[in-house]
Amino acid sequence: VSTMSLSKYARSGSSDFVNRSLNFCNVIWGLGDEGIEVLFACMCGAMRTMEELGNFWKERCMQIQAGYIQVFTEMWGEYRGARAACVTGDTLARDGQVGSSHLLIIQQIKMEGQTAAFLHKHTYQVPIEKEFKMKQMQELYVNKAWEKYELDCMRINSYTAQSMLMQGKNLEKIQLKLEWVQQTVQVNEHGYVPERMVLTRISLCIKSSLNSVQRRHGPEAQTQ
């Protein structure tokens, strides 16, 4: 996944967008978390592709090895039928072993090289995905707390306006409701602030994880 393929999801209104050192985060992060969802989808698809490719290489290697065995067996049968020579038999047996060894080496180079290196990135992706899910859940809590706060503020304004038009017992009832709502606002405010702080910490942890991946892999993290 290249940075350019996801650069369209960057939000130019972000306060950190002008900071070139945060380009890696900006192209996969932003308001609404659109970029990170695209990145996760691309990475999951790439992981499945690499796993299927690894299985294909393994199956192909087994077929090639089986073909070698069949060819050497036929050659051994022909030479043995023509002239029974121990030296020829030993040579063919060694050739079969060398061919099998070469195939195993090729398989290890391909599967344990680029494929294994790419699949290793999943170890970085999993904790970031968990933190992202925590961030989404925390955003729900924060939004609900903010909605309650706004609703209580509207009630306060309504009761305050009504209290200016009423007298006697009706005024006392409105004042009691107003006091109750004001107490509720204070309680909700005390609950909203910690939730907001937790959300901020989670967001910082995610960005810290992304920056850590960038520093660990350097330009490779942005070009692959």
N, C-alpha and C positions, 0 to 999 in steps of 0.2 A: 504494500500500500504506500503510495508516494504522497508526499505532503501536498502536491498540487492537486491530486484527485479529491482531496477533502478541503482545499482552501476556500471553496465556495461557501462552506458552512461557517467560516469565521465571521464574527460580528465586528464590523468596523466601529461600532459604538462603544466597544469595550474600552475601559480606561487603560488596560495593559496592551492594547493592540499595537501601539506604536513602539513598544519595547521589542526590538528584534531578537533579544535573547530568549523571549518566550514564544517564538514562532511555533515551536513544536507543540506547545500546549494550545495555542490559539487555533491551529488548524483542526484540532479534534475536540475543542471545547468552546463553550459559549453559552449565551442565554438560551434556555430551553433544552440544553444538552443534546442538540441535534447531531453535532459532529461525533460525539463519543458513541452514540448508538450506531451510526454508520460504521465507525471503526470496529466496534465489537462484531457487527454483522460480517464485515469483510474478513476479520480475523477468524471467526468461526468457520466461514466458508473455506478460507485458505487452509485451516487445520484439517478439515474433512478431505480437501483435495490432496494434501500432502500424505495423509494416512492412506487414502486410496492409491496414491502413486507408490507409496512404500509397499503396499500389498501387491500391486502390479509388478513391481521389480522383483519381489520375492517369488511370485508365481513364475515370472519369466525366467528367473535364474534357475528355478527347479526344472522347468521345461528344457532349458539349454543343457543343463547338467544331465538330464535324462537322455537328451539327444547324443551327447558325448559318449555316455555309457553304451548306448546302442551302437554307435559307429565303431567304437573301439572293440566292442564285443564281436561285431561282424568282421572287422579286420583281423582280430585274433583268431576267429574261426577259420578265415580264409588262409592265413599264414600257417596255422597249425595243420590244416588239411594238406597244404602244399608241401610243407617240410617242417617237421617237428624239431624246432631249435629252441633251446632254453634261453639263449641270448635274445632272440626275437621276442619271446614271450615276456621276458623281464623288461625289455625296452618298451613294449606296448603297455605293460602294467604301469611303468613309471610315467609314460605319457598320459595315461588316464589320471593318475594322481596329480600330475602337474596341471592338467586341464581343470580338474576339480578345485585345486588350490587357487588357480587364477580366478575362477568364477567366484569363489568365496571372497577373495580380496576385492574384486570389483563390487560385489554386493555390499561389503563393509564400507568401501569408499563412498558409494552412492548413498546408502541408507543412513550411515552414521555420520556423514558429512553435512551436506546442505539440508537434508530432510530433518535430521536430528537437531541441527542448529535452529531450524525454524520451529520445530515442535517445542523446543526448549523455551521459546517465548511464551508458551502457554502458562509457564510458572509465574510470569509477571502479569499476565492478563487476568488470571483467576482472582487474585486479591484485589485488583483494581475493579473488577466487576462486582465483587462483594461490597466494596466501599461505595460503589455507584448505587447499588440497590439500597444500602443504608441511607445514602443521601436522598434518594427518592422518597423513602419512608419518612425521613425527617422533614422533608419539604411538605409532606401531607400534614404532619403534626403542626408545623409552623403556620401553614395556610389556614388550618382549622382554628388555631388560636387567634390568628389575625382577624378572621371572619367574626369570631365571637366578640373580639374587642370592638370592631366596627359596629356590630349590631348593638352592643351596649352603649356606645357613643351616640348612636341614633336615638336610642331610648332616652338617654339623658337629655338630649336636646328637645325631644318631644315632651318629656315631663316638665322640663324647665319652662317651656313655652306655655304649657297648660297651667302651671302654677301661677303664672302672671295673670290668668283670666279667671281664677277661682278663688273662693273664700270659704271660711268655715270648715265643716267636716270634709268637704270635697278637697279642699286645699291640704288638709292633714293627710288624707289618703294619698294624694299625689306626692307629697313630701316624703312619706314613708316609702313609696315605690322608688322615688328618686334616690333616697339614701341606700336602699337595697341594691339598686343598679350600680351606684358608685362603689359600694363595697365589692360587688362582683367584678367591676372593672379593675380594681386594685388586685384582686386575686388572679384574674386572667393575665394581667400585666406581669405579675410575678412568675406566672407559668410560661409566658411568651418569651421573656428574655433568656431564660436558660435554654429553651428549645432552639432559639435563634443562635445562641452561642455554640450549641452542639452542631448545628448545621454548618456554621462557619468552620469549626474544627474539622469536620468530615471533608468539606470542600478543600481545605488546605492540605489535608492528608492525601487526597486524590491527586492534587496538583504536584505535591511533593513526590509521590510515587511515579508520576509521569516524568518529572524532571530527573528522577533517579535513573529511570530506564534510559532516558536520553543521554545522560552522562556516562552510563555504563556501556552503551553501544555506540555512542558518538554519531557520526553521519549515517551509519548503517541503520539506526533506528528510524531515521526520517526517510530513507530511500527504499526500504524494504516493506 
